[in-house]
Amino acid sequence: MVEQSLPERFGAWLGLDDDWQRPVQHVDRRDVAVTLVMAAALALNLELLRGYYPAEAMEPRPLEYGLIVLLALPLLWRRRLPLVCAMAVFAAFVVARSTADEVAAQLVGQVLLFLAVFSAACWARNRRALAATVTGILLADLLWLTWDFAVGLSTEHIIASLDGPARGLLSPAVSYGIYAYLINIVFFVSAFVFGTSAWRRARQQAKLAAQATQLARQSEQLRDQAIIEERLRIARELHDVVAHHVSVTGVQAAAARRALDRRPDQAARALGMVEESSREAIGQMRGLLGALRGAAGHEDDSRQASPTIAQITGLTTGRADGLRVDYELLEPTPGAATQVPLPVALSIYRTVEEALTNVRRHSTARSAQVVVRVAEHYVETEILDAGRPVPGTSGTGLGQLGMRERAAHHHGEVEIGPRPTGGYRVRVRLPLMESQ
């Protein structure tokens, strides 16, 4: 990281290149209250001075109160037009010091000028214009002091007020000059520093509020996305359960109808398969509904009945639908398949179920091969057949879409398509580390 120079750090602190701007403020009750309070304080300070100040040193009241209005009125726009307010107050301050010194020279007048510079640093939206304005005001103030000392007006007042010889280290004129310069510099710099610090706090609060708003918006988007993903999951589950079992039921019912008169035993077996498939469909539907009802806090319990890799055997054996399925489970160690996370195992099961359903409905194949491989970092299933597509049975494509969505949900890989040597191939690989 390149270390910034002192001017660069000062510019960053001041926010010269910052894109954030304070919102434009309109004149409201607070600005009116500040203006009235400062005008009343100036008037009170003036009347207290009249109690102990020589009468010949005071200007007429109309002039003094006119200067008070001229000094306080710009404060109405201290937030809406902060730089204009600061310049107007400083100009009025110079005019007051030149015509009726008693109005601006006291503490309240200094506080009013401090407030104007503070408001400029706190509310200015253009930070470069702020730096130029405050620098210009400070230089103009120092030049005005220099001119005042040069013509001798201030020093004459100081010397005239002395009853005897000065006892300081420096002469009265030099001492007063240094004092006046230091007071003005400290006043302006303090107002500028405090105002800029207030601006930085406002900027930080605005950024925190923007971050909170963005987080809330992202949270809402994530919630909507979660709802959509849950709907897609339900759609996939319904499709896989209904499509598979309805397909099996249709095939077995057709076989039973054909064998009913000539082969009653075969028809009875086919009807038994219809009954078994129907019961299994109802059981899985109940499990799915239980998962939905248990989504409020019992997800683990509600998915205990979800099919896993161990139930794939039921998809490949005991089916009297004419499709012979050879199933092979490859494990690095015995029982490794039982350690596969339930969501991954369910996706593998549904993939095999959907692929075999597609073979039965859309292929001329009379046999299929199912291989499930469980490795250290992934689990993979591959379903192969050597048949040809049955004309007019292309389907809706939702089954393959469901396979791809399941794999994408687990950051897995999918290969679905015809084999170069004939037949069809479905291969899905799901990583285990991503899902655990």
C-alpha positions as CSV (number, residue, x, y, z in Angstrom):
1,M,0.0,0.0,0.0
2,V,1.4,3.4,-1.1
3,E,1.7,5.8,1.8
4,Q,-0.2,9.0,1.2
5,S,1.5,12.4,1.5
6,L,0.2,15.0,4.0
7,P,-1.8,17.0,1.4
8,E,-3.4,13.8,0.2
9,R,-4.4,12.8,3.7
10,F,-5.7,16.2,4.4
11,G,-7.8,16.1,1.2
12,A,-9.1,12.7,2.1
13,W,-10.1,13.9,5.6
14,L,-11.8,16.9,4.1
15,G,-13.5,14.7,1.5
16,L,-12.3,16.6,-1.6
17,D,-12.8,13.6,-3.9
18,D,-15.7,12.1,-2.0
19,D,-18.8,11.3,-4.1
20,W,-21.1,11.6,-1.2
21,Q,-23.1,14.9,-0.8
22,R,-25.3,15.9,2.0
23,P,-29.0,16.2,0.9
24,V,-30.2,19.8,0.2
25,Q,-31.9,21.2,3.3
26,H,-34.8,23.6,3.3
27,V,-35.2,26.4,5.7
28,D,-37.3,25.2,8.7
29,R,-38.0,26.1,12.3
30,R,-34.6,25.2,13.5
31,D,-33.0,27.7,11.2
32,V,-35.5,30.4,12.3
33,A,-34.8,29.6,16.0
34,V,-31.0,29.8,15.6
35,T,-31.3,33.1,13.8
36,L,-33.6,34.6,16.4
37,V,-31.5,33.4,19.3
38,M,-28.3,34.8,17.9
39,A,-30.0,38.2,17.1
40,A,-31.5,38.3,20.6
41,A,-28.1,37.5,22.1
42,L,-26.4,40.2,20.1
43,A,-29.1,42.7,21.2
44,L,-28.7,41.7,24.9
45,N,-24.9,41.9,24.7
46,L,-25.3,45.4,23.1
47,E,-27.6,46.6,25.9
48,L,-25.3,45.2,28.6
49,L,-22.4,47.1,27.0
50,R,-24.4,50.3,27.2
51,G,-24.5,49.9,31.0
52,Y,-20.8,50.3,31.5
53,Y,-19.4,51.5,28.1
54,P,-18.8,55.3,27.6
55,A,-21.8,56.8,25.8
56,E,-19.6,58.7,23.3
57,A,-18.1,55.4,22.2
58,M,-21.5,53.9,21.2
59,E,-23.1,54.4,17.9
60,P,-26.8,55.2,17.5
61,R,-29.2,52.3,18.2
62,P,-30.8,52.3,14.7
63,L,-27.3,51.7,13.2
64,E,-26.4,49.1,15.8
65,Y,-29.7,47.1,15.4
66,G,-29.5,47.3,11.7
67,L,-26.0,45.7,11.9
68,I,-27.4,43.0,14.2
69,V,-30.1,42.1,11.5
70,L,-27.4,42.2,8.9
71,L,-25.2,39.8,10.9
72,A,-27.9,37.3,12.0
73,L,-30.2,37.2,9.0
74,P,-27.8,35.0,6.8
75,L,-28.1,32.2,9.4
76,L,-31.5,31.4,8.0
77,W,-29.7,29.7,5.0
78,R,-26.8,28.2,7.0
79,R,-27.8,24.7,5.9
80,R,-29.4,25.3,2.5
81,L,-26.7,27.7,1.3
82,P,-23.8,27.3,3.8
83,L,-21.0,28.9,1.7
84,V,-23.1,31.9,0.8
85,C,-24.1,32.2,4.5
86,A,-20.5,32.1,5.7
87,M,-19.4,34.8,3.2
88,A,-22.4,37.0,4.0
89,V,-21.8,36.8,7.7
90,F,-18.1,37.5,7.3
91,A,-18.8,40.6,5.1
92,A,-21.4,41.8,7.7
93,F,-18.9,41.2,10.5
94,V,-16.3,43.4,8.7
95,V,-18.8,46.1,8.1
96,A,-19.9,46.0,11.8
97,R,-16.3,46.2,13.0
98,S,-15.7,49.2,10.8
99,T,-18.8,51.2,11.6
100,A,-20.0,50.0,15.1
101,D,-17.3,48.0,16.7
102,E,-19.3,47.3,19.8
103,V,-21.8,45.1,17.8
104,A,-19.3,42.5,16.5
105,A,-16.2,42.8,18.8
106,Q,-17.8,41.1,21.8
107,L,-18.1,37.3,22.4
108,V,-21.5,36.9,20.8
109,G,-20.3,38.4,17.6
110,Q,-17.3,36.0,17.6
111,V,-19.7,33.1,18.3
112,L,-21.9,34.1,15.4
113,L,-19.0,34.1,13.0
114,F,-17.8,30.7,14.4
115,L,-21.3,29.3,13.8
116,A,-21.3,30.5,10.2
117,V,-17.9,28.9,9.4
118,F,-18.9,25.7,11.3
119,S,-22.1,25.5,9.2
120,A,-20.2,25.9,6.0
121,A,-17.8,23.0,6.8
122,C,-20.7,20.9,8.1
123,W,-23.2,21.4,5.3
124,A,-21.2,22.3,2.2
125,R,-21.9,19.8,-0.6
126,N,-18.9,20.9,-2.8
127,R,-15.9,20.2,-0.6
128,R,-13.4,21.9,-2.9
129,A,-15.6,25.1,-3.0
130,L,-15.7,24.9,0.8
131,A,-11.9,24.8,1.1
132,A,-11.6,27.7,-1.3
133,T,-14.2,29.7,0.6
134,V,-12.8,29.2,4.1
135,T,-9.3,29.9,2.9
136,G,-10.5,33.1,1.2
137,I,-12.3,34.2,4.4
138,L,-9.3,33.5,6.6
139,L,-6.9,35.4,4.3
140,A,-9.4,38.3,4.0
141,D,-9.7,38.4,7.7
142,L,-5.9,38.5,8.2
143,L,-5.5,41.1,5.5
144,W,-8.2,43.2,7.1
145,L,-6.4,42.9,10.5
146,T,-3.1,43.9,8.8
147,W,-4.7,46.9,7.3
148,D,-6.3,47.9,10.6
149,F,-3.0,47.7,12.3
150,A,-1.3,49.5,9.5
151,V,-3.5,52.6,9.7
152,G,-3.2,52.5,13.5
153,L,-6.8,52.4,14.5
154,S,-6.7,49.5,16.9
155,T,-3.3,50.4,18.4
156,E,-4.5,53.9,19.1
157,H,-7.5,52.5,21.1
158,I,-5.1,50.2,23.0
159,I,-2.6,52.9,23.8
160,A,-5.3,55.4,24.8
161,S,-6.8,52.9,27.3
162,L,-3.4,52.6,29.2
163,D,-3.2,54.5,32.5
164,G,0.6,54.2,32.7
165,P,3.5,52.6,30.9
166,A,3.2,49.0,29.6
167,R,4.8,46.3,31.7
168,G,4.8,43.4,29.1
169,L,7.6,41.8,27.3
170,L,6.5,43.4,24.0
171,S,5.1,46.7,23.1
172,P,1.3,47.2,23.3
173,A,0.9,47.4,19.5
174,V,2.9,44.2,18.9
175,S,1.3,42.3,21.8
176,Y,-2.2,43.2,20.6
177,G,-1.4,42.3,17.0
178,I,-0.1,38.9,17.8
179,Y,-3.1,38.3,20.1
180,A,-5.6,39.3,17.4
181,Y,-3.9,37.1,14.8
182,L,-3.9,34.1,17.0
183,I,-7.5,34.6,18.2
184,N,-8.7,34.8,14.6
185,I,-6.7,31.9,13.3
186,V,-7.7,29.6,16.2
187,F,-11.4,30.7,15.8
188,F,-11.5,30.0,12.1
189,V,-9.5,26.7,12.3
190,S,-11.5,25.4,15.2
191,A,-14.8,26.1,13.4
192,F,-13.5,24.5,10.3
193,V,-12.2,21.4,12.1
194,F,-15.4,20.9,14.2
195,G,-17.6,21.5,11.1
196,T,-15.7,19.0,9.0
197,S,-15.8,16.4,11.8
198,A,-19.6,16.8,11.9
199,W,-19.7,16.4,8.1
200,R,-17.7,13.2,8.4
201,R,-20.0,11.8,11.1
202,A,-23.0,12.6,8.9
203,R,-21.3,10.9,6.0
204,Q,-20.6,7.8,8.1
205,Q,-24.2,7.6,9.3
206,A,-25.5,8.0,5.7
207,K,-23.2,5.2,4.5
208,L,-24.4,2.9,7.4
209,A,-28.0,3.7,6.6
210,A,-27.3,3.0,2.9
211,Q,-25.7,-0.3,3.9
212,A,-28.6,-1.2,6.1
213,T,-31.0,-0.5,3.2
214,Q,-28.9,-2.5,0.9
215,L,-28.7,-5.4,3.3
216,A,-32.5,-5.3,3.8
217,R,-33.0,-5.3,0.0
218,Q,-30.6,-8.2,-0.4
219,S,-32.3,-10.0,2.4
220,E,-35.6,-9.6,0.7
221,Q,-34.1,-10.8,-2.6
222,L,-32.6,-13.8,-0.9
223,R,-36.0,-14.5,0.8
224,D,-37.7,-14.3,-2.6
225,Q,-35.0,-16.5,-4.1
226,A,-35.4,-19.1,-1.3
227,I,-39.2,-19.1,-2.0
228,I,-38.6,-19.7,-5.7
229,E,-36.0,-22.4,-5.0
230,E,-38.4,-24.1,-2.6
231,R,-41.2,-24.0,-5.2
232,L,-38.9,-25.5,-7.8
233,R,-37.9,-28.2,-5.3
234,I,-41.5,-29.0,-4.6
235,A,-42.2,-29.1,-8.4
236,R,-39.3,-31.5,-9.0
237,E,-40.4,-33.8,-6.2
238,L,-44.0,-33.8,-7.4
239,H,-42.9,-34.5,-11.0
240,D,-40.6,-37.3,-10.0
241,V,-43.0,-39.0,-7.6
242,V,-46.1,-38.6,-9.8
243,A,-44.5,-39.2,-13.1
244,H,-42.6,-42.4,-12.0
245,H,-45.4,-44.0,-10.2
246,V,-48.1,-43.1,-12.7
247,S,-45.9,-44.5,-15.4
248,V,-45.4,-47.7,-13.6
249,T,-49.1,-47.9,-12.7
250,G,-50.0,-47.4,-16.4
251,V,-47.6,-50.1,-17.7
252,Q,-48.7,-52.6,-15.1
253,A,-52.4,-51.9,-15.6
254,A,-52.0,-52.4,-19.4
255,A,-50.2,-55.7,-18.7
256,A,-52.9,-56.8,-16.4
257,R,-55.6,-56.0,-18.9
258,R,-53.9,-58.0,-21.6
259,A,-53.3,-61.1,-19.4
260,L,-56.6,-61.0,-17.5
261,D,-58.4,-63.7,-19.6
262,R,-55.5,-65.9,-20.6
263,R,-53.0,-65.6,-17.8
264,P,-54.8,-64.7,-14.5
265,D,-51.6,-65.3,-12.4
266,Q,-49.6,-62.8,-14.5
267,A,-52.5,-60.3,-14.3
268,A,-52.7,-60.7,-10.5
269,R,-48.9,-60.0,-10.3
270,A,-49.3,-56.9,-12.5
271,L,-52.2,-55.6,-10.3
272,G,-50.1,-56.3,-7.3
273,M,-47.4,-54.0,-8.8
274,V,-50.1,-51.4,-9.4
275,E,-51.1,-51.6,-5.8
276,E,-47.5,-51.5,-4.5
277,S,-46.7,-48.5,-6.8
278,S,-49.8,-46.7,-5.6
279,R,-48.9,-47.2,-2.0
280,E,-45.4,-46.1,-2.6
281,A,-46.6,-43.0,-4.4
282,I,-48.9,-42.2,-1.5
283,G,-46.2,-42.8,1.0
284,Q,-43.8,-40.5,-0.8
285,M,-46.5,-37.8,-1.2
286,R,-47.1,-38.0,2.5
287,G,-43.4,-37.6,3.1
288,L,-43.3,-34.6,0.9
289,L,-46.3,-33.0,2.6
290,G,-44.7,-33.7,5.9
291,A,-41.5,-32.0,4.8
292,L,-43.6,-28.9,3.8
293,R,-45.4,-28.9,7.1
294,G,-42.2,-29.4,9.0
295,A,-40.4,-26.5,7.3
296,A,-41.0,-24.3,10.3
297,G,-38.4,-26.0,12.4
298,H,-38.5,-29.8,12.0
299,E,-36.9,-30.2,8.6
300,D,-34.5,-32.9,9.7
301,D,-37.3,-35.0,11.2
302,S,-39.6,-34.5,8.2
303,R,-37.0,-35.7,5.7
304,Q,-36.1,-38.9,7.5
305,A,-38.5,-40.8,5.2
306,S,-37.0,-39.3,2.1
307,P,-35.6,-41.9,-0.3
308,T,-31.8,-42.5,-0.2
309,I,-29.2,-44.4,-2.1
310,A,-30.2,-47.6,-0.2
311,Q,-33.7,-47.4,-1.8
312,I,-32.4,-47.4,-5.3
313,T,-32.5,-51.2,-5.3
314,G,-36.3,-50.9,-5.2
315,L,-36.2,-49.1,-8.5
316,T,-34.2,-51.8,-10.2
317,T,-35.7,-55.1,-8.9
318,G,-39.1,-56.6,-8.6
319,R,-40.6,-54.7,-11.6
320,A,-42.8,-56.7,-13.9
321,D,-42.8,-54.1,-16.6
322,G,-40.5,-55.8,-19.1
323,L,-37.5,-53.6,-18.3
324,R,-34.5,-55.5,-16.9
325,V,-32.2,-53.2,-14.8
326,D,-28.7,-54.2,-13.8
327,Y,-27.7,-52.2,-10.7
328,E,-24.2,-51.8,-9.2
329,L,-23.1,-49.8,-6.2
330,L,-19.4,-48.9,-5.9
331,E,-18.2,-47.9,-2.5
332,P,-14.6,-47.2,-1.3
333,T,-15.6,-48.9,2.0
334,P,-18.7,-50.8,3.0
335,G,-21.4,-48.5,4.3
336,A,-20.0,-45.4,2.6
337,A,-23.3,-44.8,0.8
338,T,-25.1,-44.4,4.1
339,Q,-22.9,-41.5,5.0
340,V,-23.9,-39.4,1.9
341,P,-25.9,-36.4,3.1
342,L,-29.6,-36.8,2.7
343,P,-30.1,-33.9,0.2
344,V,-27.4,-35.4,-2.1
345,A,-28.7,-39.0,-1.6
346,L,-32.3,-37.8,-2.5
347,S,-31.0,-36.1,-5.6
348,I,-29.2,-39.3,-6.7
349,Y,-32.3,-41.4,-6.1
350,R,-34.6,-39.0,-8.0
351,T,-32.1,-38.9,-10.9
352,V,-32.1,-42.7,-11.2
353,E,-35.9,-42.8,-10.8
354,E,-36.5,-40.2,-13.5
355,A,-34.0,-41.7,-15.9
356,L,-35.5,-45.2,-15.6
357,T,-39.0,-43.7,-16.0
358,N,-37.8,-42.0,-19.2
359,V,-36.5,-45.3,-20.5
360,R,-39.8,-47.0,-19.8
361,R,-41.9,-44.3,-21.5
362,H,-39.7,-43.0,-24.3
363,S,-37.3,-45.8,-25.3
364,T,-37.5,-49.2,-27.0
365,A,-34.8,-50.5,-24.6
366,R,-35.6,-53.7,-22.7
367,S,-32.6,-53.4,-20.4
368,A,-30.7,-50.6,-18.6
369,Q,-27.6,-50.3,-16.5
370,V,-27.5,-48.2,-13.3
371,V,-24.1,-47.5,-11.6
372,V,-23.8,-45.5,-8.4
373,R,-20.2,-44.5,-7.4
374,V,-19.5,-43.1,-4.0
375,A,-16.0,-41.5,-3.7
376,E,-14.3,-39.4,-1.1
377,H,-15.3,-36.1,-2.5
378,Y,-18.2,-36.9,-4.8
379,V,-21.0,-39.3,-5.6
380,E,-22.0,-40.1,-9.1
381,T,-24.7,-42.0,-10.9
382,E,-24.8,-43.2,-14.5
383,I,-27.8,-44.7,-16.3
384,L,-27.3,-46.3,-19.7
385,D,-29.6,-48.0,-22.2
386,A,-29.3,-49.3,-25.7
387,G,-32.7,-48.4,-27.1
388,R,-34.1,-46.0,-29.6
389,P,-36.6,-43.2,-29.0
390,V,-40.2,-44.2,-29.4
391,P,-41.9,-41.9,-31.9
392,G,-44.4,-39.4,-30.5
393,T,-43.2,-39.8,-26.9
394,S,-40.8,-36.9,-26.6
395,G,-42.4,-35.7,-23.3
396,T,-42.3,-32.2,-21.8
397,G,-38.6,-32.1,-20.9
398,L,-39.4,-31.3,-17.2
399,G,-37.7,-34.4,-16.0
400,Q,-34.4,-33.6,-17.5
401,L,-34.8,-30.0,-16.4
402,G,-35.4,-31.3,-12.9
403,M,-32.1,-33.3,-13.1
404,R,-30.2,-30.2,-14.1
405,E,-31.7,-28.1,-11.4
406,R,-30.9,-30.6,-8.8
407,A,-27.3,-30.8,-9.9
408,A,-27.0,-27.1,-10.1
409,H,-28.3,-26.7,-6.6
410,H,-25.4,-29.0,-5.4
411,H,-22.9,-27.4,-7.8
412,G,-22.6,-30.7,-9.6
413,E,-22.1,-31.8,-13.2
414,V,-24.7,-33.3,-15.6
415,E,-24.3,-35.1,-18.9
416,I,-27.6,-36.1,-20.7
417,G,-27.8,-37.2,-24.3
418,P,-27.5,-40.0,-26.9
419,R,-24.5,-42.3,-26.8
420,P,-22.2,-42.5,-29.9
421,T,-22.7,-46.3,-29.9
422,G,-26.5,-46.1,-29.6
423,G,-28.9,-45.7,-26.8
424,Y,-29.0,-43.0,-24.1
425,R,-26.8,-41.9,-21.2
426,V,-27.5,-39.9,-18.1
427,R,-24.6,-39.1,-15.8
428,V,-24.8,-36.9,-12.7
429,R,-21.9,-36.1,-10.4
430,L,-22.5,-34.2,-7.1
431,P,-19.7,-33.0,-4.9
432,L,-19.8,-34.0,-1.2
433,M,-17.8,-31.3,0.4
434,E,-20.1,-28.6,-1.0
435,S,-23.1,-30.3,0.5
436,Q,-21.9,-31.2,4.0
